[in-house]
């Protein structure tokens, strides 16, 4: 069973040297131990020298190692980012989350997870990557909800070099969801019920989804309420303040799901962090020229649209520095 039918946040060996747009070889399969079976991923190496190594942590819902999910995201952003970073001298491992896709055997129920479980998986990946590559430490690149996982991991996992948070929420996710619902005027009649459900989960109490308006029942599916209770209790800004590792925050100016204010809240919590703003990038890290929501959302379906210019360069420069 794939996790979260309604996402909260839409939510290899490289033959090229940095700076050259030569073709990359296929990634090589890599596994880490999961609780009941293996976790699966793809390593893309940046040439024979390997360079620094980063683990790409996916965003919410059934998002695969390429950055796609069956609910309208086909942008292949993580695959493109891995390829771009390889050309910049940074090796990567991108992964399928426990219980999903090629990591399906890692746990019987992909819905029965917590952020803490994902932190444990991150620790397993870091250990395997260091063992197989000889890297002294591993960078974490967390996208969207994956940024929250990266921040939580920074408090517990050994062997980390630093963090890159990309389109990551800067507020508790319950607040983010409230804001997302309010962004669409069509949701006006749902707000009272949604707010009450979120407030209940924040307080640690599950809700009876059958009593909710039909459009909200997927978001508050009983199977995922345990996860929601856990994730709503975590404040990304507080975690950022407690992070002692080097920290880069990357935010798109046309992200319809996580606004620039979230990135600014993260940096305010950790003034030592660097902030890189890509003015035209949306949530899946693709540039959009106008302000049309339809154009923005069309980019979610286009794996041929390149990443926002400067994204990989900013991340690689931070990591290699």
C-alpha positions as CSV (number, residue, x, y, z in Angstrom):
1,X,0.0,0.0,0.0
2,X,1.4,3.3,-1.0
3,X,1.6,6.0,1.7
4,X,-0.8,9.0,1.8
5,X,-3.3,9.0,-1.0
6,X,-3.5,12.8,-0.6
7,X,-0.1,14.4,-0.4
8,X,0.4,17.2,2.0
9,X,3.0,19.0,-0.1
10,X,2.7,18.2,-3.8
11,X,3.6,17.5,-1.7
12,X,25.6,5.7,-11.6
13,X,28.7,6.5,-12.6
14,X,29.2,9.9,-14.2
15,X,31.5,10.0,-17.2
16,X,31.5,13.8,-17.3
17,X,33.7,16.2,-15.4
18,X,32.2,19.2,-13.6
19,X,30.9,21.8,-16.0
20,X,30.5,19.5,-19.1
21,X,27.2,18.5,-20.4
22,X,28.4,15.1,-21.5
23,X,26.0,12.1,-21.1
24,X,26.0,10.3,-17.8
25,X,26.0,6.6,-17.4
26,X,23.1,4.9,-15.7
27,X,23.0,5.0,-11.9
28,X,24.0,2.0,-9.9
29,X,21.7,0.2,-7.5
30,X,22.3,0.5,-3.8
31,X,20.5,-0.9,-0.8
32,X,20.3,-0.1,2.9
33,X,18.8,-2.2,5.6
34,X,15.1,-1.5,6.4
35,X,13.1,-2.8,9.3
36,X,11.7,-5.8,7.5
37,X,13.5,-5.7,4.1
38,X,15.8,-3.6,2.0
39,X,15.5,0.1,1.2
40,X,16.4,0.7,-2.4
41,X,18.1,3.6,-4.1
42,X,20.3,4.8,-7.0
43,X,23.8,6.1,-6.7
44,X,25.1,8.5,-9.4
45,X,28.8,9.0,-9.0
46,X,30.5,12.2,-10.0
47,X,33.4,10.7,-12.0
48,X,36.2,8.5,-10.7
49,X,37.1,10.9,-7.9
50,X,33.6,10.5,-6.4
51,X,33.7,13.9,-4.7
52,X,31.3,14.8,-1.8
53,X,28.2,12.6,-1.6
54,X,24.7,13.8,-0.9
55,X,21.5,11.8,0.0
56,X,18.4,13.2,-1.6
57,X,15.4,12.8,0.8
58,X,12.0,12.8,-1.0
59,X,9.0,15.0,-0.2
60,X,5.6,13.9,1.0
61,X,3.3,11.1,-0.1
62,X,4.3,8.3,-2.6
63,X,7.1,10.2,-4.2
64,X,9.8,8.0,-5.8
65,X,13.5,8.4,-6.1
66,X,13.1,10.4,-9.3
67,X,10.8,12.9,-7.7
68,X,7.6,11.6,-9.3
69,X,4.3,10.3,-7.8
70,X,1.1,8.9,-9.2
71,X,-0.9,12.0,-8.1
72,X,0.1,14.4,-10.8
73,X,3.9,14.8,-10.5
74,X,6.0,13.6,-13.4
75,X,8.7,16.3,-13.4
76,X,11.6,13.9,-12.5
77,X,13.2,16.7,-10.5
78,X,15.4,14.5,-8.3
79,X,16.8,12.6,-11.3
80,X,17.6,15.8,-13.0
81,X,19.1,17.2,-9.8
82,X,21.3,14.1,-9.4
83,X,22.5,14.4,-13.0
84,X,23.2,18.1,-12.7
85,X,25.1,17.7,-9.4
86,X,27.2,14.9,-10.9
87,X,28.3,17.3,-13.6
88,X,29.2,19.7,-10.8
89,X,31.4,17.2,-9.0
90,X,28.8,16.0,-6.4
91,X,27.8,12.3,-6.1
92,X,24.2,11.5,-5.0
93,X,22.0,8.7,-3.7
94,X,18.3,9.1,-4.3
95,X,15.9,6.7,-2.7
96,X,12.5,5.1,-2.5
97,X,10.9,5.6,1.0
98,X,10.2,2.6,3.2
99,X,7.1,0.7,2.0
100,X,7.0,2.3,-1.4
101,X,8.2,1.3,-4.9
102,X,11.4,-0.8,-4.8
103,X,11.5,-0.3,-1.0
104,X,8.0,-2.0,-0.6
105,X,9.4,-4.9,1.4
106,X,11.0,-2.7,4.0
107,X,7.7,-2.4,5.9
108,X,4.3,-4.1,5.7
109,X,2.3,-0.9,5.8
110,X,3.8,2.2,4.2
111,X,1.2,4.3,6.1
112,X,2.4,3.2,9.5
113,X,5.4,5.4,9.7
114,X,6.6,8.5,11.6
115,X,9.3,11.1,10.9
116,X,11.4,9.2,13.4
117,X,11.2,6.2,11.1
118,X,12.4,8.2,8.2
119,X,15.2,9.5,10.4
120,X,16.2,5.9,11.2
121,X,16.2,5.1,7.5
122,X,18.4,8.2,6.9
123,X,20.9,6.9,9.4
124,X,20.9,3.5,7.7
125,X,21.6,5.2,4.3
126,X,24.3,7.4,5.7
127,X,26.1,4.4,7.2
128,X,25.9,2.4,3.9
129,X,27.0,5.3,1.8
130,X,30.0,5.9,4.0
131,X,30.9,2.2,4.0
132,X,30.6,1.8,0.2
133,X,32.2,5.1,-0.8
134,X,34.7,5.8,1.9
135,X,33.2,9.3,2.3
136,X,34.0,10.8,5.7
137,X,30.5,12.2,5.9
138,X,27.3,12.6,3.9
139,X,25.3,15.7,2.9
140,X,21.5,15.7,3.2
141,X,19.3,17.3,0.5
142,X,15.7,17.4,1.7
143,X,13.0,18.5,-0.6
144,X,9.7,19.7,0.8
145,X,8.7,17.4,3.6
146,X,12.1,15.8,3.2
147,X,13.5,19.0,4.5
148,X,11.8,18.4,7.8
149,X,13.2,14.8,7.9
150,X,16.7,16.2,7.2
151,X,16.3,18.7,10.0
152,X,15.2,16.0,12.4
153,X,18.0,13.7,11.3
154,X,20.5,16.5,12.0
155,X,19.7,16.2,15.7
156,X,20.3,12.4,15.8
157,X,22.3,11.0,12.9
158,X,26.1,10.7,13.0
159,X,28.3,11.2,10.0
160,X,26.6,14.2,8.4
161,X,28.5,17.0,6.6
162,X,25.6,19.5,6.4
163,X,22.1,20.1,5.2
164,X,20.5,21.6,2.0
165,X,16.8,22.3,2.5
166,X,14.9,22.8,-0.8
167,X,11.4,24.2,-0.8
168,X,11.1,23.1,2.8
169,X,8.4,24.3,5.1
170,X,9.5,26.7,7.8
171,X,6.3,26.3,9.9
172,X,4.7,23.3,11.5
173,X,3.0,21.4,8.6
174,X,-0.5,21.9,10.1
175,X,-0.1,25.6,9.6
176,X,1.2,25.0,6.1
177,X,-1.9,22.9,5.2
178,X,-4.2,25.6,6.6
179,X,-2.5,28.2,4.4
180,X,-2.6,25.9,1.3
181,X,-6.4,25.3,1.8
182,X,-7.0,29.1,2.1
183,X,-5.1,29.8,-1.1
184,X,-7.9,28.3,-3.1
185,X,-11.2,30.2,-2.7
186,X,-13.1,27.1,-3.7
187,X,-12.2,25.6,-0.3
188,X,-14.0,28.3,1.7
189,X,-16.8,25.9,2.8
190,X,-14.2,23.4,4.0
191,X,-12.0,25.6,6.2
192,X,-13.9,25.3,9.5
193,X,-13.9,21.5,9.3
194,X,-10.3,21.3,8.1
195,X,-9.1,23.7,10.9
196,X,-10.8,21.7,13.5
197,X,-9.3,18.4,12.2
198,X,-5.8,19.9,12.1
199,X,-6.2,21.4,15.6
200,X,-7.3,18.0,16.9
201,X,-4.3,16.2,15.3
202,X,-1.9,18.9,16.6
203,X,-3.3,18.1,20.1
204,X,-2.6,14.4,19.5
205,X,-6.2,13.4,19.0
206,X,-7.3,11.4,16.0
207,X,-10.5,12.5,14.1
208,X,-13.4,10.6,12.7
209,X,-12.8,11.1,9.0
210,X,-16.3,9.9,8.2
211,X,-17.7,13.1,9.8
212,X,-15.6,15.3,7.5
213,X,-16.8,16.8,4.2
214,X,-16.0,14.4,1.4
215,X,-13.1,16.4,-0.1
216,X,-11.2,16.3,3.2
217,X,-11.5,12.6,3.8
218,X,-8.5,11.7,1.7
219,X,-6.3,14.3,3.4
220,X,-7.3,13.0,6.9
221,X,-7.4,9.3,6.0
222,X,-7.4,7.3,9.3
223,X,-4.5,5.3,8.0
224,X,-2.2,8.4,8.0
225,X,-3.4,10.2,11.1
226,X,-0.7,8.7,13.2
227,X,1.9,10.2,10.8
228,X,0.1,13.5,10.8
229,X,0.1,13.7,14.6
230,X,3.8,13.1,14.6
231,X,4.7,15.5,11.8
232,X,2.4,18.3,13.0
233,X,4.2,18.3,16.4
234,X,7.5,19.3,14.8
235,X,8.5,22.9,14.2
236,X,11.1,23.1,11.4
237,X,12.3,26.5,12.6
238,X,13.1,25.2,16.0
239,X,14.9,22.3,14.5
240,X,16.8,24.7,12.3
241,X,17.8,26.7,15.3
242,X,19.1,23.6,17.0
243,X,21.1,22.6,13.9
244,X,24.9,23.1,14.3
245,X,25.8,21.8,10.8
246,X,26.3,24.0,7.7
247,X,22.9,24.8,6.3
248,X,21.7,26.0,2.9
249,X,18.1,27.0,2.3
250,X,16.9,27.1,-1.3
251,X,13.5,28.5,-2.2
252,X,11.7,29.2,-5.4
253,X,9.9,32.5,-5.8
254,X,6.9,30.9,-7.6
255,X,6.4,28.0,-5.2
256,X,2.6,27.7,-4.8
257,X,3.0,25.3,-1.9
258,X,5.8,26.7,0.3
259,X,6.2,30.5,0.1
260,X,9.4,32.5,0.5
261,X,8.3,33.4,4.0
262,X,9.0,29.8,5.1
263,X,12.6,30.0,3.9
264,X,13.0,33.3,5.7
265,X,11.6,31.9,8.9
266,X,14.2,29.1,8.7
267,X,17.0,31.5,8.1
268,X,15.9,33.8,10.9
269,X,16.0,30.8,13.3
270,X,19.5,30.0,12.2
271,X,21.3,33.2,11.1
272,X,24.4,31.2,10.1
273,X,22.4,29.5,7.3
274,X,22.8,30.6,3.7
275,X,19.7,31.4,1.7
276,X,19.5,31.1,-2.1
277,X,16.3,32.3,-3.8
278,X,15.4,31.2,-7.3
279,X,12.9,33.9,-8.4
280,X,11.0,31.9,-11.0
281,X,11.3,28.4,-9.6
282,X,8.2,26.5,-8.5
283,X,7.8,23.7,-6.0
284,X,9.1,21.0,-8.3
285,X,12.2,23.2,-9.0
286,X,11.2,24.2,-12.6
287,X,11.0,27.8,-13.8
288,X,7.7,29.3,-14.8
289,X,7.5,32.6,-16.7
290,X,4.1,33.9,-15.6
291,X,1.8,34.0,-12.6
292,X,-0.8,31.6,-13.9
293,X,-1.5,28.6,-11.6
294,X,-2.2,26.5,-14.7
295,X,1.2,27.2,-16.1
296,X,2.8,26.5,-12.7
297,X,1.0,23.2,-12.4
298,X,1.8,22.2,-16.0
299,X,5.5,22.1,-15.0
300,X,4.7,19.3,-12.6
301,X,3.9,17.1,-15.6
302,X,7.0,17.9,-17.7
303,X,10.1,15.8,-17.2
304,X,11.7,17.5,-20.2
305,X,11.6,20.9,-18.7
306,X,15.0,21.6,-17.2
307,X,15.6,22.5,-13.6
308,X,15.6,26.2,-12.6
309,X,19.0,27.7,-13.8
310,X,21.4,28.0,-10.9
311,X,19.8,25.4,-8.6
312,X,22.4,22.7,-9.0
313,X,25.2,25.3,-9.1
314,X,24.1,26.8,-5.8
315,X,23.9,23.5,-4.1
316,X,27.2,22.2,-5.5
317,X,29.0,25.4,-4.6
318,X,27.7,25.2,-1.1
319,X,28.7,21.5,-0.7
320,X,32.1,21.8,-2.3
321,X,32.9,24.9,-0.3
